[in-house]
Amino acid sequence: MRPMHSKVPPEVLQHSKYSLPAAVDVILVMDHERLYNMLQGDLPSSINIVPLPKSGGVVVRSKEFRKKMRDEGVREYFYGKKGLNSYFPFNFEVSFSEVKIFKIGAPAVPESALPLGMEREDGSTQLVPVEPSKDLVYSILSLSMATSQEENLCTVSSAGFLCVNSVDMEKQTMSVLSPAPRPLPRKFLLLSEVKFMDIK
């Protein structure tokens, strides 16, 4: 069962009827009448949408709290738990020529821009090349175990994660925080939306 956050982006709902696996026949919606009504209108009648009340005493965590917990999780990945076990990550430079960076998900094309009679393709798992730039600073990158671009980078296992500390456009390098020393075992990196400032 996969939970969906209460603030669901509209594009998720627009594509939900195309992206749900055929095996899905029941969706539980907890304490969200608007989402329940939107799904009722968007999904086929073969899918049973069940509204559920929220249990007493449940507290909705704020965006700030969730961000703090996420940052603590990332810090724990690189440095270990406070007072229990300490890790000592490595900082080193990676040349732009050593890696290929992608993000998953192409921007949706508006239906008005499509040729008549053509259906919009689902680009949610499409690989989009990312050119190294200053925008990568503080980004978390997943290091794919894929050995070639012909493999599906979306489903291949990840060797671990890197955090970009700085980008030098003149030297064509980026400085990364890594749990293991160089060299990187593979060259394909996937850009996440997570940002982490390595401030102790």
VOVEXNU-949692 format. One record per residue: y, x, z of N, C-alpha, C in turn. Coordinates in steps of 0.05 Angstrom, whole numbers, plus 32768, in hexadecimal, padded with zeros to 4 digits. Layout:
<sites>
SITE / n_c2 / n_c1 / n_c3 / ca_c2 / ca_c1 / ca_c3 / c_c2 / c_c1 / c_c3
SITE / Y / X / Z / Y / X / Z / Y / X / Z .
...
</sites>
This chain:
<sites>
SITE / n_c2 / n_c1 / n_c3 / ca_c2 / ca_c1 / ca_c3 / c_c2 / c_c1 / c_c3
SITE / 7FE8 / 8011 / 8000 / 8000 / 8000 / 8000 / 8019 / 8012 / 8000 .
SITE / 802B / 800D / 7FEE / 8043 / 801D / 7FEB / 805C / 800D / 7FF4 .
SITE / 806A / 8016 / 8009 / 8082 / 8007 / 8012 / 8099 / 800B / 7FFF .
SITE / 80AA / 7FF7 / 7FFD / 80C3 / 7FF9 / 7FED / 80DB / 7FF4 / 8000 .
SITE / 80EE / 8006 / 7FFE / 8105 / 8004 / 8010 / 8115 / 7FEB / 800A .
SITE / 8123 / 7FE1 / 801F / 8131 / 7FC8 / 801C / 8147 / 7FC9 / 8007 .
SITE / 8153 / 7FE0 / 8003 / 8169 / 7FE3 / 7FEF / 815C / 7FEC / 7FD4 .
SITE / 8150 / 7FD9 / 7FC6 / 8142 / 7FE0 / 7FAE / 8156 / 7FE2 / 7F96 .
SITE / 8156 / 7FF8 / 7F88 / 8167 / 7FFB / 7F71 / 8161 / 7FE5 / 7F5C .
SITE / 8174 / 7FDA / 7F4E / 816F / 7FC5 / 7F3A / 815C / 7FCE / 7F24 .
SITE / 815E / 7FE8 / 7F1C / 814D / 7FF1 / 7F06 / 812F / 7FF0 / 7F0E .
SITE / 8129 / 7FF3 / 7F28 / 810D / 7FF1 / 7F31 / 8103 / 7FD5 / 7F2D .
SITE / 8113 / 7FC1 / 7F33 / 810B / 7FA5 / 7F2F / 8109 / 7F9E / 7F11 .
SITE / 811B / 7FA9 / 7F01 / 811B / 7FA3 / 7EE5 / 8101 / 7FAD / 7ED7 .
SITE / 80F7 / 7FC4 / 7EE1 / 80DF / 7FD0 / 7ED5 / 80C5 / 7FCA / 7EE4 .
SITE / 80C7 / 7FBB / 7EFA / 80B0 / 7FB7 / 7F0B / 8099 / 7FA9 / 7EFD .
SITE / 809F / 7F96 / 7EEB / 8089 / 7F88 / 7EDE / 807A / 7F99 / 7EC9 .
SITE / 8087 / 7FAF / 7EC1 / 807B / 7FC1 / 7EAD / 806C / 7FD8 / 7EBB .
SITE / 8075 / 7FE0 / 7ED2 / 806A / 7FF8 / 7EDF / 8055 / 7FF3 / 7EF4 .
SITE / 8051 / 7FDA / 7EFD / 803D / 7FD4 / 7F11 / 8021 / 7FD7 / 7F04 .
SITE / 800E / 7FE4 / 7F13 / 7FF3 / 7FE6 / 7F09 / 7FE7 / 7FCA / 7F06 .
SITE / 7FD4 / 7FC8 / 7EF3 / 7FC8 / 7FAD / 7EEE / 7FB8 / 7FA3 / 7F06 .
SITE / 7FB0 / 7FB6 / 7F18 / 7FA0 / 7FAE / 7F2F / 7FB0 / 7FA1 / 7F45 .
SITE / 7FCB / 7FA2 / 7F43 / 7FDC / 7F96 / 7F58 / 7FDC / 7F78 / 7F55 .
SITE / 7FD3 / 7F69 / 7F6A / 7FD3 / 7F4C / 7F69 / 7FE2 / 7F40 / 7F80 .
SITE / 7FEA / 7F50 / 7F94 / 7FF9 / 7F46 / 7FAB / 800F / 7F5A / 7FB2 .
SITE / 8027 / 7F50 / 7FB7 / 803D / 7F60 / 7FC1 / 8047 / 7F53 / 7FDB .
SITE / 8049 / 7F63 / 7FF0 / 8054 / 7F5A / 8009 / 8071 / 7F62 / 800C .
SITE / 8082 / 7F4E / 8012 / 809F / 7F53 / 8015 / 80A6 / 7F4D / 8032 .
SITE / 80AF / 7F61 / 8040 / 80B5 / 7F5E / 805C / 80D3 / 7F5A / 8062 .
SITE / 80D9 / 7F42 / 806C / 80F4 / 7F3D / 8076 / 810A / 7F43 / 8061 .
SITE / 8106 / 7F3A / 8048 / 8119 / 7F3F / 8033 / 8118 / 7F28 / 801F .
SITE / 8126 / 7F13 / 8025 / 8125 / 7EFB / 8015 / 8130 / 7EFF / 7FF8 .
SITE / 8145 / 7F0F / 7FF6 / 8151 / 7F15 / 7FDB / 813C / 7F23 / 7FC9 .
SITE / 812F / 7F38 / 7FD5 / 811B / 7F46 / 7FC5 / 8104 / 7F34 / 7FBE .
SITE / 80FC / 7F23 / 7FD0 / 80E6 / 7F10 / 7FCB / 80ED / 7EFE / 7FB3 .
SITE / 8105 / 7EF3 / 7FB3 / 810E / 7EE2 / 7F9D / 8110 / 7EF1 / 7F83 .
SITE / 811A / 7F0A / 7F83 / 811C / 7F19 / 7F6B / 8101 / 7F1F / 7F5F .
SITE / 80EE / 7F26 / 7F70 / 80D3 / 7F2C / 7F67 / 80C5 / 7F13 / 7F5C .
SITE / 80CA / 7EFD / 7F69 / 80BF / 7EE3 / 7F60 / 80C7 / 7EDD / 7F43 .
SITE / 80E0 / 7EE3 / 7F3D / 80EB / 7EDE / 7F22 / 80E3 / 7EF3 / 7F0E .
SITE / 80DC / 7F0B / 7F17 / 80D8 / 7F21 / 7F05 / 80BB / 7F26 / 7EFE .
SITE / 80A9 / 7F20 / 7F11 / 808D / 7F26 / 7F0D / 807D / 7F0E / 7F03 .
SITE / 8066 / 7F14 / 7EF6 / 8055 / 7EFE / 7EEC / 8049 / 7EEE / 7F03 .
SITE / 8042 / 7ED4 / 7EFE / 8038 / 7EC3 / 7F12 / 801C / 7ECB / 7F1D .
SITE / 800F / 7EDE / 7F0E / 7FF5 / 7EE7 / 7F17 / 7FF7 / 7EF9 / 7F2F .
SITE / 800F / 7F03 / 7F35 / 8013 / 7F13 / 7F4D / 801E / 7F02 / 7F64 .
SITE / 800F / 7F02 / 7F7A / 8016 / 7EF2 / 7F91 / 802A / 7F01 / 7FA2 .
SITE / 8042 / 7EF7 / 7FA5 / 8057 / 7F04 / 7FB5 / 8059 / 7EF5 / 7FD0 .
SITE / 8053 / 7F04 / 7FE6 / 8051 / 7EF8 / 8000 / 8068 / 7F01 / 8012 .
SITE / 807A / 7EEF / 801C / 808F / 7EF7 / 802E / 8084 / 7EFA / 804B .
SITE / 808C / 7F0F / 8059 / 8083 / 7F13 / 8074 / 809B / 7F17 / 8086 .
SITE / 809A / 7F0C / 809F / 80B0 / 7F11 / 80B1 / 80AE / 7F2D / 80BD .
SITE / 80C5 / 7F38 / 80C6 / 80C5 / 7F52 / 80D3 / 80BC / 7F4F / 80EF .
SITE / 80AC / 7F61 / 80F9 / 80A2 / 7F60 / 8115 / 80B9 / 7F63 / 8128 .
SITE / 80B7 / 7F56 / 813F / 80CB / 7F58 / 8154 / 80CE / 7F74 / 815E .
SITE / 80E6 / 7F7E / 8163 / 80EB / 7F99 / 816D / 80ED / 7FAE / 8158 .
SITE / 80E9 / 7FA6 / 813E / 80EC / 7FBA / 8129 / 8109 / 7FC0 / 8124 .
SITE / 8110 / 7FD9 / 8122 / 812C / 7FE2 / 811E / 812E / 7FEF / 8103 .
SITE / 8141 / 7FE7 / 80F3 / 8145 / 7FF4 / 80D9 / 8154 / 800E / 80DD .
SITE / 8149 / 8024 / 80D3 / 8156 / 803E / 80D5 / 816D / 8040 / 80C2 .
SITE / 8182 / 804C / 80CB / 819A / 804F / 80BA / 8195 / 8065 / 80A6 .
SITE / 81A6 / 8065 / 8091 / 81A5 / 807A / 807C / 81A9 / 8096 / 8088 .
SITE / 81BB / 8098 / 809B / 81C1 / 80B2 / 80A8 / 81A9 / 80BC / 80B7 .
SITE / 819B / 80AA / 80C5 / 8183 / 80B1 / 80D5 / 816D / 80BB / 80C2 .
SITE / 8169 / 80AC / 80AC / 8153 / 80B3 / 809A / 8159 / 80CE / 808D .
SITE / 8173 / 80D4 / 8086 / 817B / 80ED / 807B / 8176 / 8104 / 808F .
SITE / 817C / 80FF / 80A8 / 8178 / 8114 / 80BD / 815A / 811A / 80C0 .
SITE / 814A / 8105 / 80C0 / 812D / 8109 / 80C2 / 8121 / 8118 / 80AA .
SITE / 812C / 8111 / 8092 / 8123 / 811F / 807A / 812A / 813D / 807B .
SITE / 8143 / 8143 / 8084 / 814C / 815F / 8086 / 813B / 816E / 809A .
SITE / 8134 / 8161 / 80B0 / 8122 / 816E / 80C4 / 8107 / 8174 / 80B8 .
SITE / 80FD / 8161 / 80A8 / 80E3 / 8165 / 809B / 80E3 / 817D / 8088 .
SITE / 80F9 / 817F / 8078 / 80FC / 8196 / 8065 / 80FE / 81B0 / 8075 .
SITE / 810E / 81B0 / 808A / 8112 / 81C8 / 809A / 80F7 / 81D1 / 80A7 .
SITE / 80E8 / 81BD / 80B0 / 80CE / 81C2 / 80BC / 80BB / 81CF / 80A7 .
SITE / 80BD / 81C5 / 808E / 80AC / 81D0 / 8079 / 80B0 / 81EE / 8075 .
SITE / 80CA / 81F7 / 8076 / 80D0 / 8213 / 8071 / 80CF / 8224 / 808B .
SITE / 80D7 / 8218 / 80A2 / 80D9 / 8228 / 80BA / 80C5 / 8222 / 80D0 .
SITE / 80B6 / 820C / 80CE / 80A3 / 8204 / 80E2 / 80B0 / 81F3 / 80F8 .
SITE / 809F / 81E9 / 810A / 80A9 / 81D8 / 8120 / 80B7 / 81E9 / 8135 .
SITE / 80CD / 81DE / 813F / 80DD / 81EC / 8153 / 80CC / 81F0 / 816C .
SITE / 80CB / 8209 / 8176 / 80BD / 820E / 818F / 809F / 820F / 818E .
SITE / 8093 / 8208 / 8177 / 8076 / 8208 / 8175 / 806C / 821F / 8163 .
SITE / 8074 / 821E / 814A / 806C / 8234 / 8138 / 8083 / 8238 / 8125 .
SITE / 808A / 8251 / 8121 / 80A0 / 8259 / 8110 / 8096 / 8265 / 80F6 .
SITE / 80A1 / 825D / 80E0 / 809B / 8269 / 80C6 / 80B3 / 827A / 80BE .
SITE / 80AE / 828D / 80AD / 80C3 / 829F / 80A4 / 80C4 / 829F / 8085 .
SITE / 80D3 / 828C / 807A / 80D4 / 8289 / 805D / 80E2 / 82A1 / 8050 .
SITE / 80DF / 82A2 / 8036 / 80EA / 82B8 / 8026 / 8101 / 82AF / 8015 .
SITE / 8115 / 82C0 / 8012 / 812C / 82BC / 8000 / 812A / 82D0 / 7FEA .
SITE / 812A / 82C6 / 7FD1 / 812A / 82D9 / 7FBA / 8136 / 82CC / 7FA2 .
SITE / 813C / 82DC / 7F8E / 8149 / 82D3 / 7F76 / 8134 / 82CD / 7F61 .
SITE / 8139 / 82B8 / 7F52 / 8128 / 82B0 / 7F3B / 8139 / 82AF / 7F22 .
SITE / 8131 / 82BC / 7F0E / 8140 / 82BC / 7EF4 / 813B / 82A1 / 7EE6 .
SITE / 8150 / 8298 / 7ED9 / 814D / 827F / 7ECA / 8137 / 8281 / 7EB5 .
SITE / 8133 / 8298 / 7EAA / 811F / 829C / 7E95 / 8102 / 829B / 7EA0 .
SITE / 80FF / 829D / 7EBB / 80E5 / 829D / 7EC7 / 80DA / 8280 / 7ECB .
SITE / 80EB / 826D / 7ECA / 80E3 / 8251 / 7ED1 / 80ED / 823D / 7EBD .
SITE / 80E0 / 8226 / 7EBD / 80E9 / 820F / 7EAE / 80EC / 81F8 / 7EC2 .
SITE / 8103 / 81EB / 7EC2 / 8109 / 81D6 / 7ED5 / 810A / 81BB / 7EC7 .
SITE / 80FD / 81A7 / 7ED3 / 80FD / 818C / 7EC9 / 8103 / 8179 / 7EDF .
SITE / 810D / 8161 / 7ED8 / 810E / 814B / 7EEA / 80FD / 8134 / 7EDE .
SITE / 80F3 / 8124 / 7EF0 / 80E2 / 810E / 7EE7 / 80F2 / 80F4 / 7EE5 .
SITE / 80F2 / 80E8 / 7ECE / 8100 / 80CE / 7ECA / 8118 / 80D1 / 7EB7 .
SITE / 8116 / 80C4 / 7EA0 / 812C / 80C4 / 7E8D / 813D / 80AC / 7E92 .
SITE / 8157 / 80AE / 7E8D / 8169 / 8096 / 7E91 / 8160 / 807F / 7E7F .
SITE / 8162 / 8067 / 7E8A / 815A / 8050 / 7E7A / 816E / 804A / 7E64 .
SITE / 8163 / 8043 / 7E4D / 8174 / 803C / 7E36 / 817A / 801E / 7E38 .
SITE / 8194 / 8016 / 7E37 / 819A / 7FF9 / 7E39 / 818D / 7FEA / 7E22 .
SITE / 8185 / 7FD2 / 7E27 / 8177 / 7FC1 / 7E13 / 818A / 7FBC / 7DFB .
SITE / 81A4 / 7FBB / 7E00 / 81B7 / 7FB6 / 7DEB / 81B8 / 7FCE / 7DD7 .
SITE / 81AF / 7FE6 / 7DE0 / 81B0 / 7FFD / 7DCE / 8196 / 8001 / 7DBE .
SITE / 8182 / 7FF0 / 7DC4 / 8169 / 7FF2 / 7DB6 / 8169 / 7FE3 / 7D9B .
SITE / 815A / 7FED / 7D87 / 8158 / 7FDE / 7D6E / 814B / 7FC3 / 7D73 .
SITE / 8152 / 7FB0 / 7D62 / 8148 / 7F94 / 7D65 / 812A / 7F93 / 7D65 .
SITE / 811F / 7F86 / 7D79 / 8102 / 7F83 / 7D7B / 80F3 / 7F9A / 7D89 .
SITE / 8102 / 7FAF / 7D90 / 80F5 / 7FC6 / 7D9C / 80F7 / 7FC3 / 7DBB .
SITE / 80E1 / 7FC9 / 7DC8 / 80E0 / 7FC7 / 7DE6 / 80E8 / 7FE1 / 7DF2 .
SITE / 80F4 / 7FDF / 7E09 / 80FD / 7FF7 / 7E18 / 80E4 / 8005 / 7E23 .
SITE / 80E3 / 8020 / 7E1F / 80CD / 802F / 7E2A / 80D2 / 8037 / 7E47 .
SITE / 80BD / 8039 / 7E56 / 80BF / 8041 / 7E72 / 80C2 / 8060 / 7E74 .
SITE / 80DA / 8069 / 7E7B / 80DE / 8086 / 7E7C / 80DD / 8091 / 7E98 .
SITE / 80D1 / 8081 / 7EAB / 80D1 / 8089 / 7EC7 / 80C0 / 80A2 / 7ECD .
SITE / 80AD / 80A8 / 7EBB / 809C / 80C0 / 7EBF / 80A1 / 80D5 / 7EA9 .
SITE / 80B6 / 80D1 / 7E9A / 80BC / 80E4 / 7E84 / 80C9 / 80FD / 7E8F .
SITE / 80C1 / 8114 / 7E85 / 80CC / 812E / 7E8E / 80E6 / 8134 / 7E7E .
SITE / 80FB / 813A / 7E8D / 8115 / 8141 / 7E81 / 811C / 815D / 7E89 .
SITE / 8120 / 816F / 7E75 / 8127 / 818B / 7E7B / 8142 / 818C / 7E8A .
SITE / 8144 / 819F / 7E9D / 815C / 81A3 / 7EAD / 8166 / 81BF / 7EA8 .
SITE / 817F / 81C2 / 7E9F / 818B / 81DC / 7E9B / 8195 / 81E6 / 7EB6 .
SITE / 818E / 81FF / 7EBE / 8198 / 820A / 7ED8 / 81B7 / 8209 / 7ED8 .
SITE / 81C1 / 8201 / 7EEF / 81DE / 8200 / 7EF3 / 81E4 / 8200 / 7F11 .
SITE / 81FE / 8200 / 7F17 / 8206 / 81FF / 7F34 / 81FD / 81E5 / 7F41 .
SITE / 81F7 / 81D0 / 7F31 / 81EF / 81B7 / 7F3D / 81D4 / 81B9 / 7F4B .
SITE / 81C5 / 81CF / 7F46 / 81AB / 81D2 / 7F53 / 81AD / 81DC / 7F70 .
SITE / 81C5 / 81E5 / 7F78 / 81C8 / 81F0 / 7F93 / 81C0 / 81DB / 7FA8 .
SITE / 81AF / 81E3 / 7FBB / 81A4 / 81D3 / 7FD1 / 818F / 81C0 / 7FC8 .
SITE / 8187 / 81C1 / 7FAF / 8172 / 81AF / 7FA5 / 8156 / 81B9 / 7FAD .
SITE / 8144 / 81A6 / 7FB2 / 8128 / 81AC / 7FB7 / 8118 / 81AA / 7F9D .
SITE / 810A / 81BF / 7F96 / 80FA / 81C0 / 7F7E / 80DD / 81C1 / 7F85 .
SITE / 80CD / 81B2 / 7F77 / 80B0 / 81B3 / 7F7A / 80A4 / 81C6 / 7F66 .
SITE / 8093 / 81D8 / 7F6F / 8086 / 81EC / 7F5D / 806C / 81E1 / 7F53 .
SITE / 806B / 81D9 / 7F3A / 8053 / 81CD / 7F2E / 803E / 81E2 / 7F29 .
SITE / 8024 / 81DA / 7F2D / 800E / 81EC / 7F27 / 8006 / 81EC / 7F0A .
SITE / 8014 / 81DD / 7EF9 / 800E / 81DB / 7EDD / 8011 / 81F7 / 7ED0 .
SITE / 7FFF / 81FE / 7EBE / 8000 / 8217 / 7EB0 / 800E / 8215 / 7E95 .
SITE / 8010 / 81FD / 7E8B / 801E / 81F9 / 7E71 / 802C / 81DE / 7E71 .
SITE / 803F / 81DA / 7E60 / 804E / 81C2 / 7E5E / 803E / 81AB / 7E53 .
SITE / 8027 / 81B1 / 7E47 / 8015 / 819D / 7E3C / 8008 / 818D / 7E52 .
SITE / 8006 / 8199 / 7E6A / 7FFB / 818A / 7E81 / 800F / 8176 / 7E8A .
SITE / 8006 / 8161 / 7E98 / 8018 / 814C / 7EA2 / 8024 / 8156 / 7EBC .
SITE / 803C / 8160 / 7EBB / 8049 / 816B / 7ED3 / 804E / 8156 / 7EE9 .
SITE / 804D / 813C / 7EE1 / 8050 / 8127 / 7EF5 / 8038 / 8124 / 7F07 .
SITE / 8020 / 812C / 7EFD / 8008 / 8128 / 7F0D / 7FFA / 8141 / 7F16 .
SITE / 8003 / 8158 / 7F0C / 7FF7 / 8172 / 7F14 / 8000 / 8178 / 7F31 .
SITE / 7FEE / 8184 / 7F41 / 7FF5 / 818A / 7F5D / 800C / 819D / 7F5F .
SITE / 8019 / 819C / 7F76 / 8030 / 81AE / 7F7C / 8027 / 81C4 / 7F8E .
SITE / 8030 / 81DD / 7F88 / 802A / 81F4 / 7F98 / 803B / 81F5 / 7FB1 .
SITE / 8052 / 81E8 / 7FB1 / 8064 / 81E8 / 7FC7 / 8080 / 81E2 / 7FBE .
SITE / 8094 / 81E8 / 7FCF / 80AF / 81E1 / 7FC9 / 80C2 / 81F9 / 7FCD .
SITE / 80D8 / 81F9 / 7FBE / 80EC / 820D / 7FC0 / 8107 / 81FF / 7FC5 .
SITE / 8119 / 820D / 7FD3 / 8134 / 8202 / 7FD7 / 8147 / 8216 / 7FC9 .
SITE / 8158 / 820B / 7FB8 / 816C / 821C / 7FAA / 8184 / 8221 / 7FBC .
SITE / 8188 / 823A / 7FC4 / 819E / 8241 / 7FD6 / 81B8 / 8247 / 7FC6 .
SITE / 81B5 / 8253 / 7FAF / 81CD / 8259 / 7F9E / 81C4 / 825E / 7F82 .
SITE / 81D8 / 825B / 7F70 / 81D3 / 825F / 7F53 / 81E9 / 8272 / 7F49 .
SITE / 81E1 / 8287 / 7F3B / 81F3 / 829A / 7F2F / 81F1 / 8298 / 7F11 .
SITE / 8205 / 828B / 7F05 / 8205 / 8286 / 7EE9 / 8209 / 829F / 7ED9 .
SITE / 8218 / 82B3 / 7EE4 / 821C / 82CC / 7ED5 / 8203 / 82DC / 7ED3 .
SITE / 81F4 / 82DE / 7EEA / 81DB / 82ED / 7EEA / 81C3 / 82DD / 7EE0 .
SITE / 81C8 / 82C2 / 7EDC / 81B3 / 82B0 / 7ED3 / 819B / 82B0 / 7EE6 .
SITE / 81A2 / 82AF / 7F00 / 818D / 82AE / 7F15 / 8194 / 8298 / 7F2A .
SITE / 8180 / 8291 / 7F39 / 8185 / 827F / 7F50 / 8176 / 828B / 7F68 .
SITE / 8182 / 8289 / 7F7F / 8176 / 8292 / 7F98 / 8168 / 827A / 7FA5 .
SITE / 814E / 827F / 7FAC / 813E / 8269 / 7FB7 / 8133 / 8270 / 7FD2 .
SITE / 812E / 825B / 7FE2 / 8120 / 825D / 7FFB / 8103 / 8255 / 7FF5 .
SITE / 80F0 / 8265 / 7FFC / 80D4 / 8260 / 7FF6 / 80C2 / 8266 / 800D .
SITE / 80AD / 8256 / 8012 / 809A / 825C / 8027 / 8088 / 8274 / 8021 .
SITE / 8087 / 827D / 8008 / 8077 / 8294 / 8000 / 8088 / 82A8 / 7FF1 .
SITE / 8080 / 82C2 / 7FF1 / 808F / 82D6 / 7FE4 / 808D / 82D4 / 7FC5 .
SITE / 809E / 82E2 / 7FB7 / 809D / 82E2 / 7F9A / 8085 / 82F4 / 7F92 .
SITE / 807B / 82F0 / 7F79 / 8085 / 82DF / 7F64 / 807B / 82C2 / 7F66 .
SITE / 8089 / 82B0 / 7F59 / 807F / 8294 / 7F58 / 8065 / 8293 / 7F49 .
SITE / 8051 / 8283 / 7F53 / 8038 / 8282 / 7F45 / 8038 / 8273 / 7F2A .
SITE / 804C / 8262 / 7F26 / 804F / 8252 / 7F0E / 806C / 8251 / 7F06 .
SITE / 8072 / 8246 / 7EEF / 808E / 8246 / 7EE5 / 809A / 822B / 7EE3 .
SITE / 808B / 8215 / 7EE7 / 8096 / 81FA / 7EE4 / 809F / 81EF / 7EFE .
SITE / 80B9 / 81E7 / 7EFF / 80C5 / 81DD / 7F17 / 80CF / 81C0 / 7F12 .
SITE / 80CA / 81AF / 7F25 / 80D3 / 8193 / 7F23 / 80EA / 818E / 7F37 .
SITE / 8100 / 8185 / 7F2D / 8118 / 8180 / 7F3D / 8116 / 8165 / 7F4C .
SITE / 811A / 8166 / 7F66 / 811A / 814E / 7F76 / 8137 / 8145 / 7F7B .
SITE / 813A / 812E / 7F87 / 8154 / 8124 / 7F8E / 815C / 812C / 7FAA .
SITE / 814A / 813A / 7FB8 / 814F / 8143 / 7FD3 / 8160 / 815C / 7FD3 .
SITE / 8174 / 815C / 7FE5 / 8186 / 8173 / 7FE9 / 8182 / 817D / 8005 .
SITE / 8182 / 8198 / 8009 / 817F / 81A3 / 8024 / 8190 / 81BC / 8026 .
SITE / 81A2 / 81BB / 803A / 81B4 / 81D2 / 8040 / 81A6 / 81E2 / 8056 .
SITE / 81A0 / 81FB / 804F / 8191 / 820C / 8062 / 81A5 / 8218 / 8076 .
SITE / 81AD / 8207 / 8089 / 81C0 / 8210 / 809E / 81B1 / 820E / 80B8 .
SITE / 81AE / 8225 / 80C5 / 819E / 8226 / 80DE / 81B1 / 821E / 80F5 .
</sites>
